[in-house]
């Protein structure tokens, strides 16, 4: 009877213990079933995703190594190119708006670098009126002061006008240069991201690596990082000219 009770003892276990036995015992804080399910859904488990290579074919044209390389590089390139494209799009919009604003200011201040014919005409008319008044009053024409401006005089702009226009032209040139380099960079990125559909896995992997190497040798990431700095310099030069113009008023 005692032996039969011992055999029947496991049947009297609590419901919580039965559920624990059905789920499986913990293994380092995780269940065996959970580990198997996580491994089955692991996107980085390329041994399960791709079939095993034949002996001595690991580096072949259809090797699993090349498939893994293409899969990983595609993900890395997608994230990297997305960040670059967003940054360049914002920079192009800002450069376009900023160039339009600077062009408006330059179109007004550029007139100070050359003689103003309207102003010359006004001075000459005033001188002519003074001469007529002097002749009516019987005064000699030498008593009438000469006009400070004439079409035959050598015109020299003021130092303030030269500095302001020089700073604003420099700012406009930097802004347009930034936009031009950004457009060229977007074209490089587009060629870099062009899909490779033809060829074996090894050929496609080598083409991708060739593009990545050339992208690094041309310092495209460095150029993209320097474009905002160039835009900030253009903005600072513009504000310097604006402050100089306001101080001269």
Helices and strands as residue ranges (DSSP letters): H 2-8, G 9-12, H 15-23, E 26-27, E 30-31, H 32-40, H 46-49, H 64-109, G 110-113, H 117-136, G 141-143, H 159-192, H 201-217, H 220-247
